[in-house]
């Protein structure tokens, strides 16, 4: 009976020995796994910094020679829930303005745009950006007016705009400042015929007049609907967005669809404040604002559109490289107030009707305006194309 007991002990020892060897092997494999993780060659080659203490990190950041850490794409070792939490925190807004819906961020952007526009305008308000450029002299302006008036008729500003025209868009000639502004936008970069089409089509969709209800319908309809309505006028997408944006801004600022408070500035002769107010609206530049001042508010402002810019360049009244805004700033100072309305209207009329002075026209030697100023523009090496 002793043999089975001995055999049982031998088997027990053997099993214990196998268990020890298995445990040792598992421990060895675990140790090798940890070792490989620590000595990952790809990570080591890319120079991933090892874990540092707070003191060592501060010391390293203060060093001038430290380069910014290289971003390395690697699989996260965090649990899924933790990874999702980190990702959410990383993509979440970083400041209180953005947390509150991003509204302030948009407002800040628009405020920056307004500030830049106002700064650009005020830089040369009431002074020429070309102080060493002497032309045009007052007598030149009078001579140009007399020639153009003989060709196209006298142009005198009416004492007061009583009513807005129903059969055309016009260019700011409306008693309501907001209506005048919208009409001026419709007339931008197009012919009278096309702007009139756009105005009549818009009236057919939204109704006529200058009422809170009508402007509210236009604003509520959005830019897509308005774009379809004014499509025949050209640049419907650009103009519709500008008009809708202006209506929204006016409503937000003043609680109603009206800019007639600017007429009080007209009475006080404060043209500068009215100009700043108008160009503060997104989509309104010096040319558009100048038209509203000139035609609606009865102020002495020399608006510069494409025809005026081209013809004054041909006459040598501005530097050849002057932009429209720079030309406005220069000519608004140089041209006498008494001639600003008449010269603007006649330049536009002549630029549209004269075969030699319209866009793309060629000098045939028959234009009275060209002949009167021929020596000046030929001396400057100008071509007849403006």
FENZI-V172993 format. One record per residue. N is the residue number from 0. SS is DSSP state (H for helix, E for strand, C for the rest). PHI is phi in whole degrees, 0 to 359 (none if undefined). OMEGA is omega in radians with two decimals (999 if undefined). Layout:
n->(N;N)
ss->(SS;SS)
phi->(PHI;PHI)
omega->(OMEGA;OMEGA)
//
This chain:
n->(0;1;2;3;4;5;6;7;8;9;10;11;12;13;14;15;16;17;18;19;20;21;22;23;24;25;26;27;28;29;30;31;32;33;34;35;36;37;38;39;40;41;42;43;44;45;46;47;48;49;50;51;52;53;54;55;56;57;58;59;60;61;62;63;64;65;66;67;68;69;70;71;72;73;74;75;76;77;78;79;80;81;82;83;84;85;86;87;88;89;90;91;92;93;94;95;96;97;98;99;100;101;102;103;104;105;106;107;108;109;110;111;112;113;114;115;116;117;118;119;120;121;122;123;124;125;126;127;128;129;130;131;132;133;134;135;136;137;138;139;140;141;142;143;144;145;146;147;148;149;150;151;152;153;154;155;156;157;158;159;160;161;162;163;164;165;166;167;168;169;170;171;172;173;174;175;176;177;178;179;180;181;182;183;184;185;186;187;188;189;190;191;192;193;194;195;196;197;198;199;200;201;202;203;204;205;206;207;208;209;210;211;212;213;214;215;216;217;218;219;220;221;222;223;224;225;226;227;228;229;230;231;232;233;234;235;236;237;238;239;240;241;242;243;244;245;246;247;248;249;250;251;252;253;254;255;256;257;258;259;260;261;262;263;264;265;266;267;268;269;270;271;272;273;274;275;276;277;278;279;280;281;282;283;284;285;286;287;288;289;290;291;292;293;294;295;296;297;298;299;300;301;302;303;304;305;306;307;308;309;310;311;312;313;314;315;316;317;318;319;320;321;322;323;324;325;326;327;328;329;330;331;332;333;334;335;336;337;338;339;340;341;342;343;344;345;346;347;348;349;350;351;352;353;354;355;356;357;358;359;360;361;362;363;364;365;366;367;368;369;370;371;372;373;374;375;376;377;378;379;380;381;382;383;384;385)
ss->(C;H;H;H;H;H;H;H;H;H;H;H;H;H;H;H;H;H;H;H;H;H;H;H;H;H;H;H;H;H;H;H;H;H;H;H;H;H;C;C;H;H;H;H;H;H;C;C;C;C;C;C;C;H;H;H;H;H;H;H;H;H;C;C;C;C;C;C;C;C;C;C;C;C;C;C;C;C;C;H;H;H;H;H;H;H;H;H;H;H;H;C;C;C;C;H;H;H;H;C;C;C;H;H;H;H;H;H;H;H;H;H;H;H;H;H;H;H;H;H;H;H;C;C;C;C;C;C;C;C;C;C;C;C;C;C;C;H;H;H;H;H;H;H;H;H;H;H;H;H;H;H;C;C;C;C;C;C;C;C;C;C;C;C;C;C;C;C;C;C;C;C;C;C;C;C;H;H;H;H;H;H;H;H;H;H;C;C;C;C;C;H;H;H;H;H;H;H;H;H;H;H;H;H;H;H;C;C;C;C;C;H;H;H;H;H;H;H;H;H;H;H;H;H;H;H;H;H;H;C;H;H;H;C;C;H;H;H;H;H;H;H;H;H;H;H;H;H;H;H;H;H;H;H;C;C;C;C;C;C;C;H;H;H;H;H;H;H;C;C;H;H;H;H;H;H;H;H;H;C;C;C;C;C;C;H;H;H;H;H;H;H;H;H;H;H;C;C;C;C;C;C;C;C;C;H;H;H;H;H;H;H;H;H;C;C;C;C;C;C;C;C;C;H;H;H;H;H;H;H;H;H;H;H;C;C;H;H;H;H;H;H;H;H;H;H;H;H;H;H;H;H;H;C;C;C;C;C;C;C;C;C;C;C;C;C;C;H;H;H;H;H;C;H;H;H;H;H;H;C;C;C;C;C;C;C)
phi->(none;287;294;300;297;297;297;296;294;297;297;296;296;296;297;298;296;295;297;297;296;295;298;296;295;297;296;296;298;298;296;292;296;298;295;296;298;285;252;305;295;294;293;293;292;278;75;291;294;285;294;241;282;300;295;292;294;299;296;289;295;282;286;290;276;289;269;297;297;283;280;241;280;213;288;288;265;280;299;307;295;292;300;297;295;296;297;296;294;291;267;281;303;261;229;294;298;288;297;275;108;82;298;294;298;294;299;296;296;294;296;296;296;297;297;295;296;295;295;297;288;293;301;233;294;65;207;278;286;235;298;266;260;279;271;272;283;305;292;295;297;295;297;297;298;299;295;293;293;292;273;237;98;295;230;239;288;294;298;206;276;275;214;276;292;269;259;201;283;73;221;92;274;213;290;274;295;295;298;298;295;295;299;295;296;297;272;292;52;203;275;300;298;290;294;293;301;298;296;293;294;295;295;293;277;250;93;249;96;241;235;300;295;295;296;296;296;295;295;291;292;83;292;295;296;293;301;295;291;254;302;290;277;89;54;300;296;294;290;296;296;295;294;298;296;296;300;296;295;299;296;294;283;244;78;204;271;201;236;290;296;290;294;293;291;298;297;274;75;272;294;297;294;294;295;297;297;292;284;286;280;295;96;243;251;302;295;297;296;296;297;295;298;288;264;271;265;70;263;271;223;263;292;241;258;295;291;297;298;292;290;291;291;297;281;79;271;210;298;303;265;293;284;296;295;293;296;300;299;288;287;295;271;279;278;301;305;293;251;297;295;298;294;299;297;288;298;295;299;293;296;273;259;286;296;271;258;287;301;84;290;241;287;253;81;248;288;296;294;296;296;293;247;301;301;288;283;290;295;271;74;281;265;278;271;70)
omega->(-3.14;-3.07;3.11;3.12;3.12;-3.13;3.12;3.12;-3.14;3.13;3.13;3.12;-3.12;3.13;3.11;3.13;3.11;3.11;3.12;-3.13;3.13;3.11;3.13;-3.13;3.11;3.12;-3.13;3.12;3.12;3.13;3.14;3.13;3.11;-3.12;3.13;3.13;-3.14;-3.05;3.13;-3.03;-3.12;3.11;-3.13;-3.11;-3.13;3.03;3.09;-3.10;3.10;-3.11;-3.09;3.07;-3.14;-3.12;-3.11;3.11;3.12;-3.13;-3.11;3.13;3.14;-3.13;-3.12;-3.03;-3.10;3.08;3.11;-3.09;3.11;3.12;-3.09;3.11;3.12;-3.11;-3.11;3.10;-3.13;3.06;-3.10;-3.11;3.14;3.13;3.14;3.13;3.14;3.14;3.12;-3.14;-3.10;-3.09;-3.12;3.13;-3.06;3.14;-3.03;-3.14;-3.12;3.12;-3.09;2.98;3.11;-3.11;-3.14;3.14;3.09;3.11;3.12;3.13;3.12;3.10;3.10;3.12;3.11;-3.13;3.13;3.13;3.14;3.12;3.12;-3.14;-3.06;3.13;-3.13;3.09;3.12;3.03;-3.07;3.02;3.12;-3.04;3.14;3.13;-2.94;-3.03;0.04;3.02;-3.12;-3.14;3.05;3.14;3.13;3.13;3.13;3.13;-3.11;3.14;-3.11;3.11;3.09;-3.14;-2.98;3.14;3.13;3.08;3.11;-3.11;3.07;-3.10;-3.12;3.07;-3.06;-3.10;3.12;3.12;3.13;-3.01;3.13;3.13;-3.06;3.13;3.10;-3.09;3.10;-3.12;3.10;-3.10;3.14;3.10;3.11;-3.14;3.13;3.10;3.14;3.10;3.11;-3.09;-3.08;3.00;3.09;3.14;3.08;-3.14;-3.12;3.13;3.08;3.07;-3.12;-3.13;-3.12;3.10;3.12;3.12;-3.14;-3.12;-2.99;-3.06;-3.09;3.05;-3.13;-3.08;3.10;-3.12;-3.11;3.14;3.10;3.09;3.13;-3.13;-3.11;3.14;3.10;-3.05;-3.10;3.12;-3.14;3.12;3.11;-3.09;-3.06;-3.02;-3.07;3.12;-3.11;-3.13;-3.09;-3.14;-3.13;-3.07;3.13;3.12;3.14;-3.11;3.13;-3.14;3.13;3.12;3.12;-3.13;3.13;-3.13;-3.14;-3.07;-2.94;3.10;3.10;-3.12;-3.14;3.03;-3.05;3.05;3.10;3.10;3.07;3.08;3.08;-3.12;3.14;3.13;-3.11;-3.10;-3.08;-3.14;3.11;3.13;3.14;-3.14;-3.09;-3.09;3.07;3.11;3.11;-3.12;-3.14;3.12;-3.11;-3.11;-3.14;3.13;3.14;3.10;3.13;3.10;-3.04;-2.99;-3.11;-3.01;3.06;-3.12;-3.13;-3.13;-3.07;-3.14;-3.12;3.04;-3.06;3.14;3.13;3.13;-3.11;-3.06;3.11;3.02;3.11;-3.13;-3.12;-3.11;3.12;3.02;-3.08;-3.07;-3.09;3.07;3.12;-3.13;3.09;3.10;3.08;-3.12;-3.11;-3.05;3.12;3.08;-3.01;-3.06;3.14;-3.11;-3.08;-3.10;-3.02;-3.14;-3.07;-3.13;3.13;-3.10;-3.10;3.06;3.13;3.12;-3.12;3.14;3.12;-2.97;-3.07;-3.11;-3.11;-3.04;3.07;-3.12;-3.14;-3.14;-3.12;-3.11;3.13;3.09;-3.09;-3.12;-3.10;3.14;3.13;-3.11;-3.11;-3.10;-3.01;-3.07;-3.10;-3.08;3.06;3.11;3.13;3.11;-3.11;3.00;-3.10;-3.05;-3.14;999)
//
